[in-house]
């Protein structure tokens, strides 16, 4: 009787170890993303910039139980640290007062990934009514 009990314990222990080993590579398919937003003209951090991230697709990812959208703002240092997300393709949009909106597609391929995005100031608007051809009336 004691021998059967030991065999069951060994079988359960082996199954637990196999399960742990099987689940470990799945955790390695996650990435922790840090996004840094800087001003293109001076390289200064852009604080309180809205950062919108949408997971687009990845390999073998069941998205039913995984968060796929994140919306947050940068710190005073212009940085956002996001929780673990699946590796794959994400779209990142940056909206900041006094800067042009930025949007791009990025690949998450590393367990710890840093993306630096430089945003531009708005360009001067030109109007046909402001041209130098005023004497041609």
Order of alpha helices (4+ residues) and beta strands (2+ residues): alpha-beta-beta-beta-beta-beta-beta-beta
